[in-house]
Amino acid sequence: MLYFLNDNFQENKSGIEHAQLKRLKLFKHFNQPAKIVTRQYSNEFAQVMAHAGVAPEDYVNLFDYFQEAVAVPSKAVTLADLHLNPKWQKKADGINYNFYQHGQRVMYVRRRDNAQKTIINQQIFDRFGKLVKVVWYDVRGFKSVEQLYDWNNQITTENYYTPTGRLALSKFHFKNRRDQDLVSYHLNFRGQDYHFNGLDELTSFFYDQIVVDPAINEGQKVGLIVDRVFEIGWAVLHMRRRVFRVMQLHNDQVINNDDILHSALNFNYDWGLKNAAAWDGIGVLTPHQEADVKARWQDSKVYMVPSAIVPDEVLNAPRVDFASRQLHQVVVVARLSPEKQQDHLLKVWPKVLAAVPDAQLDLWGYANDKFDETLKQIVAEEGIEQSVHFRGYAEQVPEIDQKAQLMVLPTRGEGLAMALVEALSYGLPVIANDVPYGPSDIVVDGHSGYLTENGNLDQLAAKIIDLLSDQAKLARFSEGAYEDAHRYSEAKIMAAYQTIINDLAGWQA
């Protein structure tokens, strides 16, 4: 069994989370055992995974595991279940309530905006009106954690409970002599007490348990694919139980792609690659990246498996009549982030409008580092507000890709760019910068789209205008996109994973 290790999962997912979901679906399709493993706490985590289409038996979270809340049934906890003092005065605040005793607020209750108005948390105040405790309820319907506050309104202790009410784990916040914020954990696990200095130590212990726990591994030999080595690599390499482990790269591994052998490393992979000998393999996404990694880390085994997977039902679905697409609609589906360089596209958009006045541009994706504010400022400066639209996080990618006529990704670096593969699978032609890694492996220049030189804004504008001005060529490129997507079929990607599966089967500590 392979565990896909991540730090967290949220409603707004990055490419790494989408890659894990696609990989899990692929493994289930071919009856290969696998689970997603995370370590961050959220009282909404079960709901996040359900929304992502992941069944409880296909994931395990650190807090769920130690709180004995893996795959627990759900129930509704409502205001009536809190059994509050009936003498308290209740005052509505939207769907929430303040409670008063003798005119003094003693509690605030937050509720979810669902049919049953289930409880999110209780906020408890002392006689001076100061917050002293917050009780959080898991979305599945049990008291999950109590947070205790000091006089400065800072959390000092967090107590995590099982669904039956047993205290399972405590987290303590404190400062060292240098006034740095630190945390420690006290765990009661299967009748024994453990102390951990920080989340990484606790995570190592967690991994040590789940690789041998038959309730999690289903009695099978376990290997790890570490999808976020920056966050959890230390915990993996400090496990007491040695298991097969692969560090997965999801982006370019160096800062300067013109000096692959000597460039400083991408901070996300710096620590992991400086400890390359400790891994049983390094996962990469393209043949180009495979060659570069092998050249620099010559003693490491390298597994080349694309993160993009096109399901058979998509490949075999009827193709969209290109004439039914929205005329001159251009989309970008990517995080609003400096490395994606949506600003380059916005700067050439006035040229596009001069040639194609009715062109429309939709920017899909959540923002990193408030980059959306930078982009909106450019839109205002260029006076293109009527044709550029910020659409937010993309939930319905198929609908977006099947309505648009062109996708553009002026990125300066990628791992694979799954959004481009998804675009091809729905017959959407692509213009992307020819940068490491991904675009040149995905887009067949002149067949399913165009590859452009990074930073060459005149060329970017010219290629967009060329396609938007020629509906017949766009339609041909759409057919080419459908054809090129077959390179990422389920069977082909699973065949690539088979090498990892075989190496796990033959691995000995």
Secondary structure, 3 states (H helix, E strand, C coil): CEEEECCCCCCCCCHHHHHHHHHHHHHHHCCCCEEEEECCCCCCHHHHHHHCCCCHHHEEEHHHHHCCCCCCCCCCCCHHHHCCCCCCEEEEECCEEEEEECCEEEEEEEECCCCCCCEEEEEEECCCCCEEEEEEEECCCEEEEEEEECCCCCEEEEEEECCCCCEEEEEEEEECCCCCEEEEEEEEECCEEEEECCHHHHHHHHHHHHCCCHHHHCCCCCEEEECCHHHHHHHHHCCCCCCEEEEECCCCCECCCCCCCCCCECCCCHHHHHCHHHCCEEEECCHHHHHHHHHHCCCCCEEECCCCCECHHHHCCCCCCHHHCCCCEEEEECCECHHHCHHHHHHHHHHHHHHCCCCEEEEECCECCCHHHHHHHHHHHHCCCCCEEEEECCCCHHHHHHHCCEEEECCCCCCCCHHHHHHHHCCCCEEEECCCCCHHHHCCECCCEEEECCCCHHHHHHHHHHHHCCHHHHHHHHHHHHHHHHHHEHHHHHHHHHHHHHHHHHCCC
